Amino acid sequence: MPRLLTDEAVLPGLIFGLHFDGRGRALLLETGADLPPLDAAAGFVWLHVDLVDARLHGSVEAGRLGPPRLAAAIFARDGHQRVVVDGAEFGLVVADRERDFAGALSDEPTGRLHCVLGQGYLVSGRRHATACAEAARDAALAGLTVTSPARLLELFVGHVVQAMEAGAVRMSEELDAIEDRILDGAGADDTGPLAPIRRRAVRLRRQVAGLGAVFHRLEAETDDDGDALPEAVMTMAARVVQRIDSLDRDMGVLAERSRLLQDEIAGRTAAQTNRQLFTLSILTSLFLPPTLVTGVFGMNSKGLFLADFENGSTIALGIGALSSLAVFLVIRRLGVAGRRG
């Protein structure tokens, strides 16, 4: 919800907050209202904060955003995707799409969403405007029931994965069109449209690989007897891992298809170049004997053949033509000309 610049939230850097009751229904926390405790018995609290706010450091040290050490590790400036588990609580950094001032979303998940989760709370933060937190907030306020912080985190990741899946579908359609053009022979030597697709596929796969590593690590941590993560987190991690692994396979197929198409275009271009060089070589061979003949008869020396003969030029031209014909017959005899087929 938009608020005036003069409005001051109870928690410095707070963008918005939601309280979910025991049945998973969301209630937007009003600006200036007291925040419910993070260990509330009924439901859970979701706080979304701006990590650029310098005052947030004091809230982290005071434990208002979760365990101080865990929150400090997750809300640090380090932007690589990671997960940190601390007993029954954990934090992670995942990829998200950035949103500009006009509201347009980036095609690639270059942004980062930082989250700290506990039994009764989820605190998320970002340094640049991102998409999944706002999308989850709008869905919750529209009536979507969210029964646990783990389910809310799954909504975050699901929104990112869905955007990457849509991007993969678009790239697959573009590759289909390029493949059809190559098979039809139209623009078979044009690699211009293929290079951006391959670049996007490689970049998206890197993001998917990082996201998958986070939840594979979280799934492995849930099997560790030293940690006491809730059952909902274990179930959520297993579902997310399956979906990310499926997307990773799809992105691998796209990257492989784009590479194979690029190799196909390179092969067709090389074949076309070879055909042109073959034609040029045949023409060069045919014109070499006439060149020799004209060179001989062009010498300014005494005793030149046919120099005093009335039809000497005609005979010289005939010798040049016959020499070309002889070379052509030799080429046909050797079967060199038939290799073009």
Kinemage of the C-alpha trace (Angstrom):
@kinemage 1
@onewidth
@group {chain A} dominant
@subgroup {mainchain}
@vectorlist {calphas} color= white
{ca met a 1} P 0.000 0.000 0.000
{ca pro a 2} L 1.417 3.451 -0.840
{ca arg a 3} L 2.022 5.799 2.007
{ca leu a 4} L 3.101 9.412 2.368
{ca leu a 5} L 6.769 10.260 2.694
{ca thr a 6} L 6.016 11.875 6.028
{ca asp a 7} L 4.591 8.646 7.435
{ca glu a 8} L 7.035 6.874 9.708
{ca ala a 9} L 6.786 3.126 10.296
{ca val a 10} L 7.341 1.720 13.751
{ca leu a 11} L 10.194 -0.388 12.367
{ca pro a 12} L 12.820 1.682 10.486
{ca gly a 13} L 13.090 0.590 6.857
{ca leu a 14} L 9.773 -1.286 6.913
{ca ile a 15} L 8.100 -1.256 3.478
{ca phe a 16} L 5.002 -3.177 4.520
{ca gly a 17} L 3.958 -5.829 6.993
{ca leu a 18} L 1.265 -8.505 7.028
{ca his a 19} L -0.160 -10.572 9.843
{ca phe a 20} L -1.578 -13.996 8.937
{ca asp a 21} L -4.104 -15.493 11.329
{ca gly a 22} L -4.411 -19.159 12.192
{ca arg a 23} L -6.399 -19.851 9.012
{ca gly a 24} L -3.840 -18.188 6.742
{ca arg a 25} L -5.756 -14.970 6.012
{ca ala a 26} L -3.657 -11.820 5.670
{ca leu a 27} L -4.200 -8.481 7.356
{ca leu a 28} L -2.111 -5.478 6.303
{ca leu a 29} L -0.370 -3.780 9.225
{ca glu a 30} L -1.107 -0.065 9.326
{ca thr a 31} L 1.727 2.440 9.283
{ca gly a 32} L 2.531 3.528 12.805
{ca ala a 33} L 0.696 0.609 14.412
{ca asp a 34} L 2.478 -1.613 16.905
{ca leu a 35} L 4.015 -4.684 15.304
{ca pro a 36} L 2.960 -8.067 16.649
{ca pro a 37} L 5.758 -10.146 18.193
{ca leu a 38} L 7.677 -12.470 15.914
{ca asp a 39} L 6.889 -15.420 18.172
{ca ala a 40} L 3.110 -14.903 18.097
{ca ala a 41} L 1.197 -18.009 19.086
{ca ala a 42} L -1.549 -17.634 16.448
{ca gly a 43} L -0.548 -17.314 12.801
{ca phe a 44} L 2.659 -15.601 11.742
{ca val a 45} L 4.035 -12.197 10.783
{ca trp a 46} L 5.608 -11.151 7.502
{ca leu a 47} L 7.788 -8.029 7.449
{ca his a 48} L 9.270 -6.698 4.221
{ca val a 49} L 12.094 -4.209 4.735
{ca asp a 50} L 14.380 -1.995 2.687
{ca leu a 51} L 17.973 -3.141 3.230
{ca val a 52} L 19.351 0.180 1.976
{ca asp a 53} L 18.057 1.943 5.100
{ca ala a 54} L 21.078 2.537 7.347
{ca arg a 55} L 18.900 2.397 10.486
{ca leu a 56} L 18.173 -1.276 9.831
{ca his a 57} L 21.468 -2.274 11.418
{ca gly a 58} L 20.178 -1.283 14.836
{ca ser a 59} L 17.028 -3.381 14.366
{ca val a 60} L 19.151 -6.373 13.396
{ca glu a 61} L 21.326 -6.050 16.481
{ca ala a 62} L 18.236 -5.646 18.664
{ca gly a 63} L 16.802 -8.914 17.350
{ca arg a 64} L 13.730 -7.278 15.816
{ca leu a 65} L 14.321 -9.092 12.491
{ca gly a 66} L 15.127 -12.522 13.864
{ca pro a 67} L 18.238 -13.916 15.574
{ca pro a 68} L 20.892 -11.182 15.331
{ca arg a 69} L 23.692 -13.365 13.981
{ca leu a 70} L 21.447 -15.056 11.433
{ca ala a 71} L 19.862 -11.782 10.296
{ca ala a 72} L 23.262 -10.076 10.043
{ca ala a 73} L 24.578 -12.903 7.846
{ca ile a 74} L 21.554 -12.935 5.541
{ca phe a 75} L 21.005 -9.176 5.240
{ca ala a 76} L 24.662 -8.513 4.401
{ca arg a 77} L 25.614 -6.967 1.077
{ca asp a 78} L 26.904 -10.259 -0.290
{ca gly a 79} L 24.543 -11.041 -3.159
{ca his a 80} L 25.344 -14.655 -3.986
{ca gln a 81} L 22.535 -17.147 -3.411
{ca arg a 82} L 22.999 -19.035 -0.159
{ca val a 83} L 21.258 -20.597 2.837
{ca val a 84} L 22.195 -20.473 6.530
{ca val a 85} L 20.511 -22.774 9.049
{ca asp a 86} L 20.485 -22.040 12.774
{ca gly a 87} L 18.545 -24.688 14.660
{ca ala a 88} L 14.837 -24.281 13.926
{ca glu a 89} L 15.404 -21.015 12.067
{ca phe a 90} L 17.122 -20.352 8.786
{ca gly a 91} L 17.798 -17.625 6.267
{ca leu a 92} L 18.497 -17.577 2.565
{ca val a 93} L 19.218 -15.321 -0.372
{ca val a 94} L 17.444 -16.180 -3.621
{ca ala a 95} L 17.280 -14.684 -7.106
{ca asp a 96} L 14.415 -12.395 -8.044
{ca arg a 97} L 13.500 -10.132 -10.931
{ca glu a 98} L 14.119 -6.427 -10.495
{ca arg a 99} L 11.453 -3.796 -11.128
{ca asp a 100} L 12.228 -0.307 -12.386
{ca phe a 101} L 10.467 2.931 -11.447
{ca ala a 102} L 7.978 2.505 -14.309
{ca gly a 103} L 6.976 -0.928 -12.992
{ca ala a 104} L 8.595 -2.923 -15.807
{ca leu a 105} L 10.191 -6.201 -14.750
{ca ser a 106} L 13.523 -7.486 -15.980
{ca asp a 107} L 13.561 -10.663 -18.053
{ca glu a 108} L 16.345 -12.215 -16.006
{ca pro a 109} L 16.352 -12.698 -12.209
{ca thr a 110} L 19.299 -10.439 -11.520
{ca gly a 111} L 17.894 -9.082 -8.241
{ca arg a 112} L 18.183 -10.672 -4.809
{ca leu a 113} L 15.617 -11.305 -2.078
{ca his a 114} L 16.942 -11.876 1.461
{ca cys a 115} L 14.721 -13.867 3.848
{ca val a 116} L 14.902 -14.964 7.489
{ca leu a 117} L 12.314 -17.540 8.603
{ca gly a 118} L 11.247 -18.775 11.989
{ca gln a 119} L 8.321 -20.678 13.430
{ca gly a 120} L 6.080 -17.612 13.534
{ca tyr a 121} L 7.624 -15.053 11.211
{ca leu a 122} L 9.226 -14.307 7.877
{ca val a 123} L 11.344 -11.193 7.375
{ca ser a 124} L 12.247 -10.391 3.769
{ca gly a 125} L 14.390 -7.569 2.432
{ca arg a 126} L 15.773 -6.200 -0.805
{ca arg a 127} L 18.104 -3.449 -1.960
{ca his a 128} L 16.366 -2.889 -5.294
{ca ala a 129} L 12.657 -3.140 -6.057
{ca thr a 130} L 11.842 -6.759 -6.881
{ca ala a 131} L 8.785 -8.657 -8.041
{ca cys a 132} L 8.015 -11.778 -6.019
{ca ala a 133} L 7.434 -10.150 -2.602
{ca glu a 134} L 4.960 -7.642 -4.052
{ca ala a 135} L 3.228 -10.378 -6.055
{ca ala a 136} L 2.863 -12.542 -2.938
{ca arg a 137} L 1.552 -9.572 -0.943
{ca asp a 138} L -1.092 -8.770 -3.565
{ca ala a 139} L -2.152 -12.419 -3.752
{ca ala a 140} L -2.441 -12.684 0.035
{ca leu a 141} L -4.464 -9.482 0.299
{ca ala a 142} L -6.683 -10.746 -2.528
{ca gly a 143} L -7.694 -13.757 -0.443
{ca leu a 144} L -4.995 -16.383 -0.955
{ca thr a 145} L -4.515 -18.347 2.268
{ca val a 146} L -0.940 -18.785 3.459
{ca thr a 147} L -0.707 -21.053 6.460
{ca ser a 148} L 3.029 -20.889 7.271
{ca pro a 149} L 6.214 -18.916 6.544
{ca ala a 150} L 7.479 -21.885 4.545
{ca arg a 151} L 4.437 -21.677 2.303
{ca leu a 152} L 5.052 -17.947 1.830
{ca leu a 153} L 8.662 -18.639 0.861
{ca glu a 154} L 7.410 -21.211 -1.630
{ca leu a 155} L 5.238 -18.488 -3.179
{ca phe a 156} L 8.332 -16.300 -3.567
{ca val a 157} L 10.321 -19.005 -5.295
{ca gly a 158} L 7.333 -20.164 -7.332
{ca his a 159} L 6.902 -16.682 -8.766
{ca val a 160} L 10.578 -16.563 -9.818
{ca val a 161} L 10.517 -20.075 -11.268
{ca gln a 162} L 7.299 -19.333 -13.142
{ca ala a 163} L 8.896 -16.263 -14.746
{ca met a 164} L 11.937 -18.298 -15.772
{ca glu a 165} L 9.708 -21.050 -17.149
{ca ala a 166} L 7.872 -18.467 -19.250
{ca gly a 167} L 11.226 -17.179 -20.517
{ca ala a 168} L 12.267 -20.741 -21.375
{ca val a 169} L 9.047 -21.247 -23.364
{ca arg a 170} L 9.669 -18.051 -25.339
{ca met a 171} L 13.237 -19.077 -26.106
{ca ser a 172} L 12.055 -22.536 -27.168
{ca glu a 173} L 9.584 -20.972 -29.604
{ca glu a 174} L 12.296 -18.717 -31.010
{ca leu a 175} L 14.582 -21.726 -31.458
{ca asp a 176} L 11.765 -23.573 -33.247
{ca ala a 177} L 11.409 -20.696 -35.712
{ca ile a 178} L 15.170 -20.575 -36.324
{ca glu a 179} L 15.300 -24.346 -36.795
{ca asp a 180} L 12.481 -24.198 -39.350
{ca arg a 181} L 14.307 -21.495 -41.304
{ca ile a 182} L 17.509 -23.553 -41.285
{ca leu a 183} L 15.725 -26.672 -42.516
{ca asp a 184} L 13.968 -24.649 -45.228
{ca gly a 185} L 17.282 -23.161 -46.303
{ca ala a 186} L 16.132 -19.567 -45.752
{ca gly a 187} L 18.725 -17.555 -43.868
{ca ala a 188} L 20.641 -20.705 -42.969
{ca asp a 189} L 23.874 -18.740 -42.571
{ca asp a 190} L 22.482 -16.028 -40.284
{ca thr a 191} L 23.620 -16.511 -36.677
{ca gly a 192} L 22.374 -13.088 -35.533
{ca pro a 193} L 19.058 -14.198 -33.918
{ca leu a 194} L 20.654 -17.256 -32.305
{ca ala a 195} L 23.413 -15.570 -30.303
{ca pro a 196} L 21.095 -13.590 -27.945
{ca ile a 197} L 19.009 -16.698 -27.275
{ca arg a 198} L 22.041 -18.741 -26.355
{ca arg a 199} L 23.326 -15.926 -24.145
{ca arg a 200} L 19.999 -15.687 -22.281
{ca ala a 201} L 19.797 -19.458 -21.897
{ca val a 202} L 23.273 -19.603 -20.353
{ca arg a 203} L 22.513 -16.723 -17.970
{ca leu a 204} L 19.189 -18.170 -16.877
{ca arg a 205} L 20.742 -21.558 -16.284
{ca arg a 206} L 23.326 -19.981 -13.996
{ca gln a 207} L 20.540 -18.423 -11.921
{ca val a 208} L 18.611 -21.699 -11.871
{ca ala a 209} L 21.735 -23.577 -10.806
{ca gly a 210} L 22.307 -21.148 -7.935
{ca leu a 211} L 18.677 -21.346 -6.837
{ca gly a 212} L 18.753 -25.135 -7.016
{ca ala a 213} L 21.926 -25.274 -4.936
{ca val a 214} L 20.230 -23.244 -2.186
{ca phe a 215} L 17.264 -25.576 -1.842
{ca his a 216} L 19.318 -28.726 -2.303
{ca arg a 217} L 21.411 -27.493 0.624
{ca leu a 218} L 18.260 -26.706 2.599
{ca glu a 219} L 16.855 -30.159 1.842
{ca ala a 220} L 20.122 -31.718 2.994
{ca glu a 221} L 20.025 -29.634 6.192
{ca thr a 222} L 16.547 -30.910 6.997
{ca asp a 223} L 17.992 -34.430 7.103
{ca asp a 224} L 20.649 -33.390 9.624
{ca asp a 225} L 19.838 -34.480 13.162
{ca gly a 226} L 21.585 -31.390 14.510
{ca asp a 227} L 18.913 -29.108 13.064
{ca ala a 228} L 15.271 -28.978 14.058
{ca leu a 229} L 13.618 -27.388 11.038
{ca pro a 230} L 9.825 -27.735 10.951
{ca glu a 231} L 8.148 -30.424 8.898
{ca ala a 232} L 6.588 -27.750 6.674
{ca val a 233} L 10.070 -26.569 5.664
{ca met a 234} L 11.146 -30.106 4.762
{ca thr a 235} L 8.054 -30.630 2.610
{ca met a 236} L 8.416 -27.229 0.962
{ca ala a 237} L 12.105 -27.795 0.178
{ca ala a 238} L 11.348 -31.144 -1.470
{ca arg a 239} L 8.634 -29.621 -3.685
{ca val a 240} L 10.777 -26.656 -4.702
{ca val a 241} L 13.766 -28.886 -5.479
{ca gln a 242} L 11.670 -31.002 -7.845
{ca arg a 243} L 10.418 -27.947 -9.695
{ca ile a 244} L 13.846 -26.321 -9.930
{ca asp a 245} L 15.456 -29.555 -11.133
{ca ser a 246} L 12.824 -29.811 -13.864
{ca leu a 247} L 13.505 -26.220 -14.920
{ca asp a 248} L 17.253 -26.860 -14.849
{ca arg a 249} L 16.820 -29.793 -17.237
{ca asp a 250} L 14.713 -27.636 -19.556
{ca met a 251} L 17.328 -24.877 -19.514
{ca gly a 252} L 20.012 -27.470 -20.267
{ca val a 253} L 18.007 -28.673 -23.266
{ca leu a 254} L 17.653 -25.090 -24.501
{ca ala a 255} L 21.367 -24.429 -24.153
{ca glu a 256} L 22.173 -27.665 -25.976
{ca arg a 257} L 19.662 -26.917 -28.746
{ca ser a 258} L 21.071 -23.448 -29.296
{ca arg a 259} L 24.604 -24.870 -29.428
{ca leu a 260} L 23.600 -27.556 -31.926
{ca leu a 261} L 21.792 -25.022 -34.102
{ca gln a 262} L 24.851 -22.788 -34.038
{ca asp a 263} L 26.979 -25.777 -35.079
{ca glu a 264} L 24.459 -26.551 -37.842
{ca ile a 265} L 24.652 -22.990 -39.151
{ca ala a 266} L 28.447 -23.079 -38.968
{ca gly a 267} L 28.493 -26.390 -40.867
{ca arg a 268} L 26.173 -25.083 -43.580
{ca thr a 269} L 28.246 -21.915 -43.898
{ca ala a 270} L 31.435 -23.971 -44.205
{ca ala a 271} L 29.801 -26.203 -46.835
{ca gln a 272} L 28.693 -23.180 -48.836
{ca thr a 273} L 32.194 -21.711 -48.621
{ca asn a 274} L 33.654 -25.023 -49.794
{ca arg a 275} L 31.308 -25.078 -52.783
{ca gln a 276} L 32.326 -21.570 -53.739
{ca leu a 277} L 36.018 -22.423 -53.385
{ca phe a 278} L 35.457 -25.564 -55.465
{ca thr a 279} L 33.872 -23.553 -58.272
{ca leu a 280} L 36.672 -21.022 -58.120
{ca ser a 281} L 39.278 -23.787 -58.256
{ca ile a 282} L 37.663 -25.351 -61.359
{ca leu a 283} L 37.520 -21.979 -63.121
{ca thr a 284} L 41.142 -21.300 -62.202
{ca ser a 285} L 42.181 -24.679 -63.619
{ca leu a 286} L 40.311 -24.044 -66.873
{ca phe a 287} L 41.871 -20.621 -67.407
{ca leu a 288} L 45.445 -21.597 -66.562
{ca pro a 289} L 46.308 -23.121 -70.004
{ca pro a 290} L 44.876 -20.182 -72.005
{ca thr a 291} L 46.845 -17.867 -69.745
{ca leu a 292} L 49.998 -19.808 -70.565
{ca val a 293} L 49.225 -19.631 -74.300
{ca thr a 294} L 48.602 -15.888 -74.215
{ca gly a 295} L 51.763 -15.437 -72.192
{ca val a 296} L 53.840 -17.315 -74.757
{ca phe a 297} L 52.427 -15.440 -77.745
{ca gly a 298} L 52.740 -12.140 -75.923
{ca met a 299} L 56.539 -12.322 -75.665
{ca asn a 300} L 58.451 -9.676 -77.637
{ca ser a 301} L 61.142 -11.949 -79.015
{ca lys a 302} L 62.339 -13.050 -82.432
{ca gly a 303} L 61.216 -16.339 -83.889
{ca leu a 304} L 57.839 -16.260 -82.144
{ca phe a 305} L 55.486 -18.955 -83.345
{ca leu a 306} L 52.976 -17.901 -86.029
{ca ala a 307} L 54.358 -14.365 -85.969
{ca asp a 308} L 54.452 -14.190 -89.790
{ca phe a 309} L 51.362 -16.269 -90.405
{ca glu a 310} L 48.224 -14.510 -91.672
{ca asn a 311} L 45.765 -16.260 -89.277
{ca gly a 312} L 48.191 -16.636 -86.366
{ca ser a 313} L 45.921 -14.976 -83.791
{ca thr a 314} L 43.044 -17.267 -84.703
{ca ile a 315} L 45.248 -20.319 -84.345
{ca ala a 316} L 46.564 -19.037 -80.954
{ca leu a 317} L 43.010 -18.567 -79.704
{ca gly a 318} L 42.169 -22.054 -80.858
{ca ile a 319} L 45.167 -23.470 -79.027
{ca gly a 320} L 44.021 -21.703 -75.835
{ca ala a 321} L 40.467 -23.066 -76.218
{ca leu a 322} L 41.705 -26.568 -76.934
{ca ser a 323} L 43.996 -26.443 -73.891
{ca ser a 324} L 41.030 -25.476 -71.674
{ca leu a 325} L 38.986 -28.286 -73.194
{ca ala a 326} L 41.819 -30.730 -72.556
{ca val a 327} L 42.040 -29.666 -68.880
{ca phe a 328} L 38.276 -30.020 -68.527
{ca leu a 329} L 38.371 -33.551 -69.985
{ca val a 330} L 41.190 -34.479 -67.600
{ca ile a 331} L 39.169 -33.142 -64.659
{ca arg a 332} L 36.133 -35.147 -65.756
{ca arg a 333} L 38.308 -38.207 -66.269
{ca leu a 334} L 39.680 -37.936 -62.750
{ca gly a 335} L 36.179 -37.442 -61.349
{ca val a 336} L 37.026 -34.192 -59.633
{ca ala a 337} L 34.074 -32.290 -61.114
{ca gly a 338} L 31.626 -34.905 -59.920
{ca arg a 339} L 32.513 -34.369 -56.247
{ca arg a 340} L 30.261 -31.318 -56.015
{ca gly a 341} L 27.189 -33.543 -55.909
